[in-house]
Amino acid sequence: MSGGVQGVGFRWGARAAAQRLGVTGWARNRLDGTVEAEVEGTPEQVDRMLDWLRTGPPGATVEHVAVSDAEPRGDDAFRIHETA
């Protein structure tokens, strides 16, 4: 995600949304000012999480979300990773 997405609790909000929606994966800040996330779940769960990521938490200004498919890793929770 790009835009005003760092310093607004985006990763913690993503973790709370993921727990509520039943998806797993991770989120991390990137040095270029973006946030990167990987989400696993049913197609419907992932779509609902993408809807949340397109808005983010209060105070965030999401300008762009790039989406690509990846092989599931079998995560058992949604984690916040260190900056990449």
Biopython code that builds the backbone (N, CA, C, O; Angstrom):
import numpy as np
from Bio.PDB.StructureBuilder import StructureBuilder

atoms = [
    (1, "MET", "N", (0.849, -1.150, 0.000)),
    (1, "MET", "CA", (0.000, 0.000, 0.000)),
    (1, "MET", "C", (0.904, 1.225, 0.000)),
    (1, "MET", "O", (1.947, 1.243, 0.653)),
    (2, "SER", "N", (0.500, 2.225, -0.724)),
    (2, "SER", "CA", (1.264, 3.467, -0.719)),
    (2, "SER", "C", (0.333, 4.608, -0.358)),
    (2, "SER", "O", (-0.890, 4.479, -0.396)),
    (3, "GLY", "N", (0.940, 5.717, -0.009)),
    (3, "GLY", "CA", (0.209, 6.887, 0.450)),
    (3, "GLY", "C", (0.638, 7.198, 1.871)),
    (3, "GLY", "O", (1.780, 6.931, 2.243)),
    (4, "GLY", "N", (-0.254, 7.756, 2.666)),
    (4, "GLY", "CA", (0.030, 8.027, 4.076)),
    (4, "GLY", "C", (-0.284, 6.792, 4.896)),
    (4, "GLY", "O", (-1.305, 6.732, 5.580)),
    (5, "VAL", "N", (0.610, 5.795, 4.824)),
    (5, "VAL", "CA", (0.323, 4.510, 5.445)),
    (5, "VAL", "C", (1.288, 4.139, 6.570)),
    (5, "VAL", "O", (1.104, 3.112, 7.223)),
    (6, "GLN", "N", (2.308, 4.955, 6.803)),
    (6, "GLN", "CA", (3.213, 4.685, 7.917)),
    (6, "GLN", "C", (3.008, 5.745, 8.990)),
    (6, "GLN", "O", (2.717, 6.902, 8.686)),
    (7, "GLY", "N", (3.160, 5.346, 10.231)),
    (7, "GLY", "CA", (2.982, 6.265, 11.344)),
    (7, "GLY", "C", (1.529, 6.491, 11.725)),
    (7, "GLY", "O", (1.219, 7.427, 12.462)),
    (8, "VAL", "N", (0.637, 5.642, 11.231)),
    (8, "VAL", "CA", (-0.799, 5.793, 11.516)),
    (8, "VAL", "C", (-1.398, 4.517, 12.108)),
    (8, "VAL", "O", (-2.620, 4.395, 12.196)),
    (9, "GLY", "N", (-0.554, 3.568, 12.513)),
    (9, "GLY", "CA", (-1.043, 2.317, 13.082)),
    (9, "GLY", "C", (-1.564, 1.345, 12.048)),
    (9, "GLY", "O", (-2.388, 0.486, 12.362)),
    (10, "PHE", "N", (-1.094, 1.469, 10.812)),
    (10, "PHE", "CA", (-1.610, 0.640, 9.727)),
    (10, "PHE", "C", (-1.398, -0.843, 9.996)),
    (10, "PHE", "O", (-2.334, -1.630, 9.853)),
    (11, "ARG", "N", (-0.194, -1.241, 10.381)),
    (11, "ARG", "CA", (0.082, -2.669, 10.592)),
    (11, "ARG", "C", (-0.744, -3.242, 11.734)),
    (11, "ARG", "O", (-1.237, -4.366, 11.636)),
    (12, "TRP", "N", (-0.899, -2.490, 12.805)),
    (12, "TRP", "CA", (-1.699, -2.968, 13.944)),
    (12, "TRP", "C", (-3.175, -3.023, 13.575)),
    (12, "TRP", "O", (-3.886, -3.944, 13.978)),
    (13, "GLY", "N", (-3.633, -2.048, 12.816)),
    (13, "GLY", "CA", (-5.012, -2.093, 12.333)),
    (13, "GLY", "C", (-5.240, -3.268, 11.399)),
    (13, "GLY", "O", (-6.294, -3.903, 11.432)),
    (14, "ALA", "N", (-4.238, -3.555, 10.558)),
    (14, "ALA", "CA", (-4.343, -4.698, 9.654)),
    (14, "ALA", "C", (-4.417, -6.001, 10.439)),
    (14, "ALA", "O", (-5.180, -6.901, 10.089)),
    (15, "ARG", "N", (-3.623, -6.100, 11.503)),
    (15, "ARG", "CA", (-3.669, -7.321, 12.311)),
    (15, "ARG", "C", (-5.041, -7.483, 12.964)),
    (15, "ARG", "O", (-5.587, -8.586, 12.981)),
    (16, "ALA", "N", (-5.599, -6.407, 13.496)),
    (16, "ALA", "CA", (-6.932, -6.480, 14.118)),
    (16, "ALA", "C", (-7.989, -6.861, 13.080)),
    (16, "ALA", "O", (-8.862, -7.684, 13.355)),
    (17, "ALA", "N", (-7.910, -6.260, 11.879)),
    (17, "ALA", "CA", (-8.863, -6.598, 10.820)),
    (17, "ALA", "C", (-8.706, -8.053, 10.401)),
    (17, "ALA", "O", (-9.697, -8.751, 10.188)),
    (18, "ALA", "N", (-7.468, -8.510, 10.283)),
    (18, "ALA", "CA", (-7.204, -9.897, 9.888)),
    (18, "ALA", "C", (-7.793, -10.869, 10.907)),
    (18, "ALA", "O", (-8.396, -11.874, 10.533)),
    (19, "GLN", "N", (-7.621, -10.573, 12.173)),
    (19, "GLN", "CA", (-8.169, -11.441, 13.214)),
    (19, "GLN", "C", (-9.693, -11.462, 13.146)),
    (19, "GLN", "O", (-10.309, -12.518, 13.292)),
    (20, "ARG", "N", (-10.291, -10.313, 12.926)),
    (20, "ARG", "CA", (-11.750, -10.212, 12.830)),
    (20, "ARG", "C", (-12.276, -10.966, 11.604)),
    (20, "ARG", "O", (-13.342, -11.579, 11.656)),
    (21, "LEU", "N", (-11.518, -10.917, 10.501)),
    (21, "LEU", "CA", (-11.961, -11.525, 9.246)),
    (21, "LEU", "C", (-11.513, -12.974, 9.090)),
    (21, "LEU", "O", (-11.948, -13.662, 8.167)),
    (22, "GLY", "N", (-10.649, -13.439, 9.985)),
    (22, "GLY", "CA", (-10.221, -14.826, 9.946)),
    (22, "GLY", "C", (-9.141, -15.143, 8.930)),
    (22, "GLY", "O", (-9.023, -16.287, 8.490)),
    (23, "VAL", "N", (-8.336, -14.131, 8.543)),
    (23, "VAL", "CA", (-7.240, -14.380, 7.616)),
    (23, "VAL", "C", (-5.914, -14.417, 8.369)),
    (23, "VAL", "O", (-5.809, -13.924, 9.492)),
    (24, "THR", "N", (-4.921, -14.999, 7.743)),
    (24, "THR", "CA", (-3.580, -15.062, 8.310)),
    (24, "THR", "C", (-2.621, -14.355, 7.364)),
    (24, "THR", "O", (-3.005, -13.931, 6.274)),
    (25, "GLY", "N", (-1.357, -14.232, 7.799)),
    (25, "GLY", "CA", (-0.343, -13.604, 6.957)),
    (25, "GLY", "C", (0.513, -12.655, 7.758)),
    (25, "GLY", "O", (0.843, -12.925, 8.913)),
    (26, "TRP", "N", (0.878, -11.529, 7.139)),
    (26, "TRP", "CA", (1.754, -10.572, 7.812)),
    (26, "TRP", "C", (1.668, -9.204, 7.146)),
    (26, "TRP", "O", (1.152, -9.062, 6.037)),
    (27, "ALA", "N", (2.187, -8.200, 7.854)),
    (27, "ALA", "CA", (2.318, -6.837, 7.319)),
    (27, "ALA", "C", (3.622, -6.262, 7.825)),
    (27, "ALA", "O", (4.046, -6.558, 8.942)),
    (28, "ARG", "N", (4.264, -5.434, 7.001)),
    (28, "ARG", "CA", (5.505, -4.773, 7.409)),
    (28, "ARG", "C", (5.656, -3.441, 6.680)),
    (28, "ARG", "O", (5.196, -3.274, 5.550)),
    (29, "ASN", "N", (6.305, -2.509, 7.350)),
    (29, "ASN", "CA", (6.687, -1.260, 6.719)),
    (29, "ASN", "C", (7.870, -1.529, 5.804)),
    (29, "ASN", "O", (8.686, -2.412, 6.071)),
    (30, "ARG", "N", (7.957, -0.770, 4.735)),
    (30, "ARG", "CA", (9.111, -0.831, 3.848)),
    (30, "ARG", "C", (9.855, 0.494, 3.928)),
    (30, "ARG", "O", (9.268, 1.530, 4.240)),
    (31, "LEU", "N", (11.125, 0.452, 3.648)),
    (31, "LEU", "CA", (11.958, 1.653, 3.754)),
    (31, "LEU", "C", (11.510, 2.756, 2.804)),
    (31, "LEU", "O", (11.815, 3.925, 3.041)),
    (32, "ASP", "N", (10.793, 2.412, 1.732)),
    (32, "ASP", "CA", (10.340, 3.426, 0.772)),
    (32, "ASP", "C", (9.054, 4.132, 1.210)),
    (32, "ASP", "O", (8.510, 4.938, 0.455)),
    (33, "GLY", "N", (8.557, 3.840, 2.421)),
    (33, "GLY", "CA", (7.366, 4.507, 2.945)),
    (33, "GLY", "C", (6.066, 3.777, 2.677)),
    (33, "GLY", "O", (4.996, 4.259, 3.050)),
    (34, "THR", "N", (6.144, 2.620, 2.035)),
    (34, "THR", "CA", (4.944, 1.830, 1.776)),
    (34, "THR", "C", (4.775, 0.772, 2.854)),
    (34, "THR", "O", (5.657, 0.568, 3.688)),
    (35, "VAL", "N", (3.634, 0.104, 2.825)),
    (35, "VAL", "CA", (3.381, -1.054, 3.685)),
    (35, "VAL", "C", (3.143, -2.235, 2.764)),
    (35, "VAL", "O", (2.418, -2.126, 1.775)),
    (36, "GLU", "N", (3.754, -3.364, 3.092)),
    (36, "GLU", "CA", (3.594, -4.593, 2.332)),
    (36, "GLU", "C", (2.869, -5.597, 3.215)),
    (36, "GLU", "O", (3.136, -5.687, 4.413)),
    (37, "ALA", "N", (1.953, -6.351, 2.622)),
    (37, "ALA", "CA", (1.211, -7.359, 3.384)),
    (37, "ALA", "C", (1.026, -8.601, 2.534)),
    (37, "ALA", "O", (0.962, -8.544, 1.306)),
    (38, "GLU", "N", (0.944, -9.720, 3.226)),
    (38, "GLU", "CA", (0.593, -10.992, 2.595)),
    (38, "GLU", "C", (-0.588, -11.550, 3.375)),
    (38, "GLU", "O", (-0.563, -11.594, 4.605)),
    (39, "VAL", "N", (-1.618, -11.973, 2.657)),
    (39, "VAL", "CA", (-2.872, -12.391, 3.291)),
    (39, "VAL", "C", (-3.261, -13.772, 2.769)),
    (39, "VAL", "O", (-3.227, -14.023, 1.564)),
    (40, "GLU", "N", (-3.631, -14.665, 3.691)),
    (40, "GLU", "CA", (-4.111, -15.995, 3.328)),
    (40, "GLU", "C", (-5.492, -16.216, 3.917)),
    (40, "GLU", "O", (-5.770, -15.817, 5.048)),
    (41, "GLY", "N", (-6.352, -16.853, 3.140)),
    (41, "GLY", "CA", (-7.695, -17.194, 3.587)),
    (41, "GLY", "C", (-8.509, -17.634, 2.394)),
    (41, "GLY", "O", (-7.976, -17.825, 1.302)),
    (42, "THR", "N", (-9.794, -17.794, 2.604)),
    (42, "THR", "CA", (-10.671, -18.123, 1.479)),
    (42, "THR", "C", (-10.727, -16.912, 0.552)),
    (42, "THR", "O", (-10.401, -15.802, 0.973)),
    (43, "PRO", "N", (-11.132, -17.103, -0.694)),
    (43, "PRO", "CA", (-11.237, -15.938, -1.586)),
    (43, "PRO", "C", (-12.114, -14.829, -1.013)),
    (43, "PRO", "O", (-11.796, -13.649, -1.159)),
    (44, "GLU", "N", (-13.213, -15.200, -0.363)),
    (44, "GLU", "CA", (-14.098, -14.184, 0.215)),
    (44, "GLU", "C", (-13.416, -13.447, 1.358)),
    (44, "GLU", "O", (-13.540, -12.227, 1.463)),
    (45, "GLN", "N", (-12.696, -14.169, 2.220)),
    (45, "GLN", "CA", (-11.981, -13.536, 3.328)),
    (45, "GLN", "C", (-10.905, -12.590, 2.803)),
    (45, "GLN", "O", (-10.757, -11.471, 3.296)),
    (46, "VAL", "N", (-10.164, -13.041, 1.810)),
    (46, "VAL", "CA", (-9.098, -12.208, 1.242)),
    (46, "VAL", "C", (-9.698, -10.957, 0.604)),
    (46, "VAL", "O", (-9.145, -9.867, 0.753)),
    (47, "ASP", "N", (-10.815, -11.093, -0.100)),
    (47, "ASP", "CA", (-11.471, -9.923, -0.701)),
    (47, "ASP", "C", (-11.884, -8.918, 0.370)),
    (47, "ASP", "O", (-11.713, -7.713, 0.187)),
    (48, "ARG", "N", (-12.430, -9.409, 1.493)),
    (48, "ARG", "CA", (-12.827, -8.489, 2.573)),
    (48, "ARG", "C", (-11.597, -7.807, 3.185)),
    (48, "ARG", "O", (-11.649, -6.627, 3.530)),
    (49, "MET", "N", (-10.494, -8.547, 3.317)),
    (49, "MET", "CA", (-9.269, -7.939, 3.842)),
    (49, "MET", "C", (-8.714, -6.906, 2.861)),
    (49, "MET", "O", (-8.235, -5.852, 3.278)),
    (50, "LEU", "N", (-8.775, -7.200, 1.570)),
    (50, "LEU", "CA", (-8.334, -6.215, 0.578)),
    (50, "LEU", "C", (-9.175, -4.951, 0.653)),
    (50, "LEU", "O", (-8.649, -3.847, 0.511)),
    (51, "ASP", "N", (-10.480, -5.102, 0.875)),
    (51, "ASP", "CA", (-11.337, -3.918, 1.054)),
    (51, "ASP", "C", (-10.835, -3.080, 2.228)),
    (51, "ASP", "O", (-10.759, -1.855, 2.131)),
    (52, "TRP", "N", (-10.490, -3.743, 3.343)),
    (52, "TRP", "CA", (-9.983, -3.001, 4.502)),
    (52, "TRP", "C", (-8.651, -2.334, 4.156)),
    (52, "TRP", "O", (-8.439, -1.171, 4.498)),
    (53, "LEU", "N", (-7.759, -3.049, 3.488)),
    (53, "LEU", "CA", (-6.437, -2.501, 3.151)),
    (53, "LEU", "C", (-6.540, -1.297, 2.222)),
    (53, "LEU", "O", (-5.676, -0.421, 2.254)),
    (54, "ARG", "N", (-7.573, -1.238, 1.402)),
    (54, "ARG", "CA", (-7.739, -0.100, 0.492)),
    (54, "ARG", "C", (-8.138, 1.176, 1.222)),
    (54, "ARG", "O", (-8.036, 2.271, 0.668)),
    (55, "THR", "N", (-8.591, 1.033, 2.461)),
    (55, "THR", "CA", (-8.970, 2.196, 3.281)),
    (55, "THR", "C", (-8.003, 2.391, 4.427)),
    (55, "THR", "O", (-7.557, 3.508, 4.688)),
    (56, "GLY", "N", (-7.674, 1.297, 5.119)),
    (56, "GLY", "CA", (-6.761, 1.361, 6.257)),
    (56, "GLY", "C", (-7.428, 1.914, 7.489)),
    (56, "GLY", "O", (-8.643, 2.112, 7.511)),
    (57, "PRO", "N", (-6.633, 2.166, 8.524)),
    (57, "PRO", "CA", (-7.174, 2.679, 9.780)),
    (57, "PRO", "C", (-7.445, 4.184, 9.692)),
    (57, "PRO", "O", (-7.026, 4.834, 8.734)),
    (58, "PRO", "N", (-8.141, 4.736, 10.686)),
    (58, "PRO", "CA", (-8.329, 6.185, 10.712)),
    (58, "PRO", "C", (-6.969, 6.878, 10.657)),
    (58, "PRO", "O", (-6.027, 6.459, 11.331)),
    (59, "GLY", "N", (-6.869, 7.917, 9.872)),
    (59, "GLY", "CA", (-5.624, 8.659, 9.735)),
    (59, "GLY", "C", (-4.788, 8.238, 8.548)),
    (59, "GLY", "O", (-3.878, 8.966, 8.149)),
    (60, "ALA", "N", (-5.072, 7.080, 7.970)),
    (60, "ALA", "CA", (-4.335, 6.613, 6.798)),
    (60, "ALA", "C", (-4.932, 7.215, 5.530)),
    (60, "ALA", "O", (-6.130, 7.486, 5.457)),
    (61, "THR", "N", (-4.080, 7.416, 4.544)),
    (61, "THR", "CA", (-4.507, 7.834, 3.220)),
    (61, "THR", "C", (-3.909, 6.850, 2.232)),
    (61, "THR", "O", (-2.760, 6.999, 1.815)),
    (62, "VAL", "N", (-4.683, 5.850, 1.860)),
    (62, "VAL", "CA", (-4.198, 4.824, 0.941)),
    (62, "VAL", "C", (-4.407, 5.324, -0.483)),
    (62, "VAL", "O", (-5.535, 5.589, -0.898)),
    (63, "GLU", "N", (-3.317, 5.451, -1.224)),
    (63, "GLU", "CA", (-3.398, 5.928, -2.598)),
    (63, "GLU", "C", (-3.381, 4.793, -3.611)),
    (63, "GLU", "O", (-3.961, 4.911, -4.690)),
    (64, "HIS", "N", (-2.711, 3.682, -3.263)),
    (64, "HIS", "CA", (-2.595, 2.591, -4.222)),
    (64, "HIS", "C", (-2.385, 1.275, -3.484)),
    (64, "HIS", "O", (-1.643, 1.215, -2.504)),
    (65, "VAL", "N", (-3.040, 0.225, -3.960)),
    (65, "VAL", "CA", (-2.827, -1.131, -3.454)),
    (65, "VAL", "C", (-2.519, -2.010, -4.660)),
    (65, "VAL", "O", (-3.358, -2.169, -5.547)),
    (66, "ALA", "N", (-1.329, -2.576, -4.692)),
    (66, "ALA", "CA", (-0.957, -3.517, -5.748)),
    (66, "ALA", "C", (-1.230, -4.921, -5.232)),
    (66, "ALA", "O", (-0.843, -5.254, -4.112)),
    (67, "VAL", "N", (-1.887, -5.745, -6.029)),
    (67, "VAL", "CA", (-2.275, -7.090, -5.611)),
    (67, "VAL", "C", (-1.667, -8.101, -6.576)),
    (67, "VAL", "O", (-1.711, -7.927, -7.794)),
    (68, "SER", "N", (-1.103, -9.153, -6.010)),
    (68, "SER", "CA", (-0.608, -10.263, -6.821)),
    (68, "SER", "C", (-0.877, -11.563, -6.079)),
    (68, "SER", "O", (-0.993, -11.580, -4.854)),
    (69, "ASP", "N", (-0.972, -12.635, -6.825)),
    (69, "ASP", "CA", (-1.193, -13.954, -6.228)),
    (69, "ASP", "C", (0.135, -14.546, -5.795)),
    (69, "ASP", "O", (1.167, -14.312, -6.424)),
    (70, "ALA", "N", (0.099, -15.315, -4.716)),
    (70, "ALA", "CA", (1.283, -16.011, -4.219)),
    (70, "ALA", "C", (0.849, -17.364, -3.686)),
    (70, "ALA", "O", (-0.318, -17.566, -3.351)),
    (71, "GLU", "N", (1.780, -18.271, -3.612)),
    (71, "GLU", "CA", (1.492, -19.580, -3.036)),
    (71, "GLU", "C", (1.250, -19.438, -1.535)),
    (71, "GLU", "O", (2.031, -18.769, -0.858)),
    (72, "PRO", "N", (0.199, -20.041, -0.998)),
    (72, "PRO", "CA", (-0.035, -19.984, 0.455)),
    (72, "PRO", "C", (1.141, -20.609, 1.211)),
    (72, "PRO", "O", (1.738, -21.588, 0.764)),
    (73, "ARG", "N", (1.452, -20.021, 2.361)),
    (73, "ARG", "CA", (2.552, -20.522, 3.187)),
    (73, "ARG", "C", (2.051, -21.312, 4.384)),
    (73, "ARG", "O", (2.840, -21.933, 5.096)),
    (74, "GLY", "N", (0.761, -21.293, 4.604)),
    (74, "GLY", "CA", (0.211, -22.023, 5.737)),
    (74, "GLY", "C", (0.390, -21.300, 7.064)),
    (74, "GLY", "O", (0.522, -21.939, 8.107)),
    (75, "ASP", "N", (0.395, -19.959, 7.031)),
    (75, "ASP", "CA", (0.515, -19.198, 8.280)),
    (75, "ASP", "C", (-0.634, -19.548, 9.216)),
    (75, "ASP", "O", (-1.728, -19.889, 8.765)),
    (76, "ASP", "N", (-0.382, -19.463, 10.522)),
    (76, "ASP", "CA", (-1.420, -19.779, 11.501)),
    (76, "ASP", "C", (-1.903, -18.551, 12.257)),
    (76, "ASP", "O", (-2.728, -18.665, 13.164)),
    (77, "ALA", "N", (-1.392, -17.365, 11.889)),
    (77, "ALA", "CA", (-1.791, -16.104, 12.535)),
    (77, "ALA", "C", (-1.431, -14.961, 11.593)),
    (77, "ALA", "O", (-0.819, -15.178, 10.547)),
    (78, "PHE", "N", (-1.809, -13.753, 11.966)),
    (78, "PHE", "CA", (-1.402, -12.561, 11.217)),
    (78, "PHE", "C", (-0.381, -11.830, 12.068)),
    (78, "PHE", "O", (-0.675, -11.446, 13.200)),
    (79, "ARG", "N", (0.804, -11.637, 11.538)),
    (79, "ARG", "CA", (1.921, -11.076, 12.301)),
    (79, "ARG", "C", (2.375, -9.732, 11.745)),
    (79, "ARG", "O", (2.173, -9.418, 10.572)),
    (80, "ILE", "N", (2.979, -8.970, 12.604)),
    (80, "ILE", "CA", (3.627, -7.723, 12.206)),
    (80, "ILE", "C", (5.119, -7.997, 12.143)),
    (80, "ILE", "O", (5.724, -8.404, 13.135)),
    (81, "HIS", "N", (5.711, -7.774, 10.980)),
    (81, "HIS", "CA", (7.138, -7.999, 10.781)),
    (81, "HIS", "C", (7.900, -6.685, 10.890)),
    (81, "HIS", "O", (7.324, -5.603, 10.781)),
    (82, "GLU", "N", (9.182, -6.802, 11.102)),
    (82, "GLU", "CA", (10.058, -5.644, 11.146)),
    (82, "GLU", "C", (10.116, -4.995, 9.759)),
    (82, "GLU", "O", (9.724, -5.604, 8.763)),
    (83, "THR", "N", (10.596, -3.789, 9.709)),
    (83, "THR", "CA", (10.733, -3.047, 8.457)),
    (83, "THR", "C", (11.657, -3.782, 7.498)),
    (83, "THR", "O", (12.699, -4.307, 7.891)),
    (84, "ALA", "N", (11.256, -3.807, 6.241)),
    (84, "ALA", "CA", (12.072, -4.455, 5.204)),
    (84, "ALA", "C", (12.839, -3.414, 4.413)),
    (84, "ALA", "O", (13.583, -3.760, 3.495)),
]
sb = StructureBuilder()
sb.init_structure("model")
sb.init_model(0)
sb.init_chain("A")
sb.init_seg("    ")
for serial, (resi, resn, name, xyz) in enumerate(atoms, 1):
    if name == "N":
        sb.init_residue(resn, " ", resi, " ")
    sb.init_atom(name, np.array(xyz, "f"), 0.0, 1.0, " ", f" {name:<3s}", serial, name[0])
structure = sb.get_structure()
